[in-house]
Amino acid sequence: MEKGEVIIELRDIWYRYEGQKDFILKEFNLQIRRGDILLLLGKSGSGKTTVARIITGLIPHFYRGELRGEVLVGGRSTLEMPIYEIADHVGLIRQNPENQVLMTTVEREIAFSLEFLGMSREEMKKSVLETADRVGISHLLPRDIDTLSGGELQKVAIASILVRKPYTIILDEPSAYLSPSSVKQLRRYITKLREEGVTFLIIDHRLDYWLDLANRIAVIDGGTKIYDGDLDGFMDLLEKREIGLNIPIHIRLAIEVNRCCGKKLLPLTPDIKEMFKRLSGV
């Protein structure tokens, strides 16, 4: 696959969970291209996590409801693929990694998903060691899971996905259980893995952590996609429309500078963010 090639596509998606009258997604369309760091934004209940579940096949294979439209992963419909095949293409890391950890030690957790692929023990051990080294957690392999910090557990969750060598990773609210320093580490890992060919879909309310990292930003409102573009266009959207997002004060200040002075202080790099934080007193 070449960079920029569409690797995941949602076409005219409508979805409602079993027992619900209203559709949470309505005529929702999204393309994810190889090499993207795509930031998916929207207020609580807008359907962001539902999008992640649809891409990974949890909908409709696990969650019951009514799904209309077409979902293509690697050019194939997820309706025709069992979840374990979809996992070879895309992995989901939930907002609390503790909820997806099954084993007692780091090494066994990373190896767990390989046990169903018919690999020999030697092949499994080699894959685990290579993946742990890739994520920078080789020193954690003998550790018990319950002794890890939130940041360490997040890295283990990433490794347990990467060991299957998917081309896309979805992070659902990755900053929810991490300290600011752990988020900085996670940003570095995402940048490194993207350079190695991994694509990312990031869903997070703390948009200030990711704005400068993402090459694309998509916004859901009322179950439909109302924006899909770059940071420049997203800042214009924020100036024109209230979309129910928690916009940090330093970003609001940047918007006011843009509006009042006609200046585009973009991209919103970490240095510019720090400047606006100092000016706003946060």
C-alpha positions as CSV (number, residue, x, y, z in Angstrom):
1,M,0.0,0.0,0.0
2,E,1.2,3.5,-0.8
3,K,1.0,6.6,1.4
4,G,-2.2,8.4,0.7
5,E,-4.1,5.3,-0.5
6,V,-7.6,4.9,1.1
7,I,-7.3,1.9,3.4
8,I,-10.6,2.3,5.4
9,E,-13.8,3.7,4.2
10,L,-17.3,4.3,5.7
11,R,-19.9,5.0,3.0
12,D,-23.3,6.5,3.9
13,I,-23.4,4.9,7.3
14,W,-26.6,4.9,9.4
15,Y,-26.5,3.1,12.8
16,R,-28.6,2.8,15.9
17,Y,-28.1,0.5,18.8
18,E,-30.6,-2.1,19.7
19,G,-33.5,-0.7,21.7
20,Q,-32.8,2.9,20.6
21,K,-35.3,4.8,18.4
22,D,-32.9,7.4,17.0
23,F,-29.8,6.8,14.8
24,I,-26.6,7.9,16.4
25,L,-24.9,8.1,13.0
26,K,-26.7,9.5,9.9
27,E,-25.3,9.5,6.4
28,F,-21.8,9.3,7.9
29,N,-18.9,9.1,5.4
30,L,-15.2,8.8,6.2
31,Q,-12.0,7.8,4.4
32,I,-8.8,7.0,6.3
33,R,-5.7,7.1,4.1
34,R,-2.4,5.4,4.7
35,G,-0.1,7.7,6.7
36,D,-2.9,9.7,8.3
37,I,-3.0,10.9,11.8
38,L,-6.7,11.7,11.8
39,L,-8.2,13.4,14.8
40,L,-11.9,12.7,15.1
41,L,-13.8,15.3,17.2
42,G,-17.3,15.8,18.5
43,K,-19.2,16.5,21.7
44,S,-20.1,13.6,24.0
45,G,-22.6,11.3,22.5
46,S,-21.9,12.4,19.0
47,G,-21.0,8.9,17.8
48,K,-17.1,9.0,17.8
49,T,-16.7,5.7,19.7
50,T,-19.4,4.1,17.5
51,V,-17.3,5.0,14.5
52,A,-14.4,3.1,16.1
53,R,-16.6,0.1,16.9
54,I,-17.8,0.0,13.3
55,I,-14.3,0.2,11.8
56,T,-13.0,-2.7,14.0
57,G,-16.1,-4.9,13.4
58,L,-17.4,-4.8,16.9
59,I,-20.4,-3.4,15.2
60,P,-22.2,-5.5,13.9
61,H,-20.4,-8.6,15.1
62,F,-20.6,-7.9,18.8
63,Y,-22.9,-4.9,19.4
64,R,-26.5,-5.4,18.3
65,G,-28.3,-2.8,16.3
66,E,-29.2,-1.6,12.8
67,L,-26.4,-0.9,10.5
68,R,-26.9,0.6,7.0
69,G,-24.2,1.5,4.5
70,E,-20.9,0.0,3.6
71,V,-17.7,-0.4,5.7
72,L,-14.5,-1.4,3.8
73,V,-11.3,-2.3,5.6
74,G,-8.4,-3.2,3.2
75,G,-11.0,-3.1,0.3
76,R,-13.2,-5.8,1.9
77,S,-16.6,-5.4,3.6
78,T,-16.4,-6.0,7.4
79,L,-19.7,-7.9,7.1
80,E,-17.7,-10.6,5.3
81,M,-14.7,-10.6,7.7
82,P,-14.6,-12.2,11.1
83,I,-13.2,-9.9,13.9
84,Y,-9.9,-11.8,14.0
85,E,-9.3,-11.0,10.3
86,I,-10.2,-7.3,10.8
87,A,-7.7,-7.3,13.7
88,D,-4.9,-8.0,11.2
89,H,-5.7,-4.6,9.6
90,V,-6.8,-2.4,12.4
91,G,-6.5,-2.4,16.2
92,L,-8.5,-0.5,18.9
93,I,-7.0,0.8,22.1
94,R,-9.8,1.8,24.5
95,Q,-9.7,4.8,26.7
96,N,-8.9,2.6,29.8
97,P,-6.3,0.0,28.7
98,E,-7.0,-2.0,31.9
99,N,-10.3,-3.0,30.3
100,Q,-8.6,-4.9,27.5
101,V,-5.7,-6.5,29.4
102,L,-6.3,-10.2,29.9
103,M,-3.0,-11.7,31.1
104,T,-0.9,-11.3,34.2
105,T,2.5,-10.3,32.8
106,V,3.6,-7.9,30.0
107,E,5.2,-10.7,27.9
108,R,2.2,-12.9,28.1
109,E,-0.2,-10.0,27.3
110,I,1.7,-9.1,24.1
111,A,1.9,-12.8,23.0
112,F,-1.7,-13.5,23.7
113,S,-3.1,-12.5,20.3
114,L,-0.5,-14.6,18.5
115,E,-1.6,-17.8,20.2
116,F,-4.5,-18.1,17.7
117,L,-2.3,-17.7,14.6
118,G,-0.7,-21.1,14.6
119,M,2.8,-19.7,15.3
120,S,5.5,-21.7,16.9
121,R,6.7,-20.7,20.3
122,E,10.0,-19.5,18.8
123,E,8.2,-17.4,16.3
124,M,6.0,-15.9,19.0
125,K,8.9,-15.1,21.2
126,K,10.7,-13.4,18.4
127,S,7.7,-11.3,17.5
128,V,7.1,-10.3,21.1
129,L,10.7,-9.2,21.6
130,E,10.8,-7.3,18.3
131,T,7.5,-5.5,19.1
132,A,8.6,-4.7,22.7
133,D,11.8,-3.2,21.3
134,R,9.9,-1.2,18.7
135,V,7.7,0.4,21.4
136,G,10.6,0.7,23.8
137,I,9.3,-1.5,26.6
138,S,11.7,-4.5,26.4
139,H,12.6,-3.8,30.1
140,L,8.9,-4.3,31.0
141,L,8.5,-7.8,29.6
142,P,8.9,-9.7,32.9
143,R,6.8,-7.2,34.9
144,D,3.3,-8.0,36.4
145,I,0.6,-6.0,34.7
146,D,-0.8,-4.7,38.0
147,T,2.6,-3.0,38.8
148,L,2.5,-0.8,35.7
149,S,1.8,3.0,35.6
150,G,-0.9,4.3,33.3
151,G,1.7,5.3,30.7
152,E,3.4,2.0,30.8
153,L,0.1,0.2,30.4
154,Q,-0.8,2.3,27.4
155,K,2.5,1.2,25.7
156,V,1.7,-2.4,26.5
157,A,-1.7,-2.0,24.9
158,I,-0.1,-0.5,21.8
159,A,2.4,-3.4,21.7
160,S,-0.3,-6.0,22.0
161,I,-1.9,-4.5,18.9
162,L,1.3,-3.9,17.0
163,V,2.5,-7.5,17.4
164,R,-0.2,-8.5,14.8
165,K,1.3,-5.8,12.4
166,P,-1.9,-3.9,11.6
167,Y,-1.6,-0.8,9.4
168,T,-4.1,1.3,11.5
169,I,-4.4,1.9,15.2
170,I,-7.4,3.6,16.7
171,L,-6.9,5.4,20.1
172,D,-10.2,6.1,21.9
173,E,-9.7,8.9,24.5
174,P,-6.0,8.1,25.0
175,S,-5.3,11.0,27.3
176,A,-8.1,10.0,29.8
177,Y,-5.9,8.1,32.2
178,L,-2.5,9.6,31.4
179,S,-0.5,12.3,33.0
180,P,0.7,15.2,30.7
181,S,4.2,13.7,30.7
182,S,2.8,10.3,29.6
183,V,0.8,12.0,26.8
184,K,4.1,13.6,25.6
185,Q,5.7,10.2,25.5
186,L,2.7,8.8,23.6
187,R,2.9,11.6,21.1
188,R,6.5,10.7,20.5
189,Y,5.6,7.0,19.9
190,I,2.8,7.9,17.5
191,T,5.2,10.1,15.5
192,K,7.8,7.3,15.4
193,L,5.3,4.6,14.4
194,R,3.8,6.9,11.7
195,E,7.3,7.2,10.2
196,E,7.3,3.4,10.1
197,G,4.1,3.2,8.2
198,V,1.4,3.0,10.9
199,T,-1.8,5.0,10.4
200,F,-3.7,6.5,13.4
201,L,-7.3,7.5,14.2
202,I,-7.3,9.5,17.4
203,I,-10.6,10.2,19.3
204,D,-10.1,12.6,22.3
205,H,-11.8,15.5,24.1
206,R,-8.4,17.0,24.8
207,L,-7.9,18.3,21.3
208,D,-5.1,20.6,22.3
209,Y,-2.9,17.5,22.8
210,W,-3.2,16.5,19.2
211,L,-4.0,19.5,16.9
212,D,-0.4,20.1,15.9
213,L,0.2,16.3,15.4
214,A,-2.8,15.5,13.2
215,N,-2.6,16.1,9.4
216,R,-6.4,15.8,9.2
217,I,-9.3,16.8,11.5
218,A,-12.8,15.4,11.2
219,V,-15.8,16.7,13.2
220,I,-19.1,14.9,13.9
221,D,-22.2,16.9,14.9
222,G,-25.6,15.4,15.1
223,G,-24.4,12.1,13.8
224,T,-23.0,13.5,10.6
225,K,-19.6,14.7,9.5
226,I,-19.6,18.5,9.3
227,Y,-15.9,19.0,8.6
228,D,-12.9,17.0,7.2
229,G,-9.8,19.0,6.5
230,D,-6.6,20.6,7.8
231,L,-6.0,22.7,11.0
232,D,-6.3,25.9,9.1
233,G,-9.8,25.1,8.0
234,F,-10.7,23.8,11.5
235,M,-9.7,27.0,13.1
236,D,-11.9,28.8,10.6
237,L,-14.8,26.5,11.5
238,L,-14.3,27.3,15.2
239,E,-14.5,31.0,14.4
240,K,-17.8,30.6,12.5
241,R,-19.7,27.9,14.4
242,E,-20.3,26.6,17.9
243,I,-19.9,22.8,17.7
244,G,-20.0,21.9,21.4
245,L,-16.3,21.2,21.9
246,N,-14.3,22.1,24.9
247,I,-11.9,24.6,23.3
248,P,-8.9,25.4,25.6
249,I,-8.5,29.1,26.4
250,H,-5.2,29.4,24.6
251,I,-6.8,28.2,21.4
252,R,-9.7,30.6,21.9
253,L,-7.2,33.4,22.3
254,A,-5.5,32.3,19.0
255,I,-8.9,32.5,17.3
256,E,-9.5,36.0,18.6
257,V,-6.1,37.1,17.4
258,N,-6.9,35.6,14.0
259,R,-10.3,37.4,13.9
260,C,-9.2,40.8,15.2
261,C,-5.8,41.1,13.6
262,G,-6.3,39.1,10.5
263,K,-3.2,36.9,11.3
264,K,-3.0,33.2,10.9
265,L,-0.7,32.0,13.7
266,L,-0.6,28.5,12.2
267,P,0.3,25.8,12.5
268,L,-0.5,25.7,16.2
269,T,2.9,24.2,17.1
270,P,3.9,23.4,20.7
271,D,5.9,26.7,20.9
272,I,2.9,28.8,19.8
273,K,0.7,26.9,22.2
274,E,3.0,27.7,25.1
275,M,3.0,31.4,24.0
276,F,-0.8,31.6,24.1
277,K,-0.9,29.7,27.4
278,R,1.4,32.3,28.9
279,L,-0.6,35.2,27.5
280,S,-3.9,33.7,28.8
281,G,-2.4,32.9,32.2
282,V,-3.0,29.1,32.2
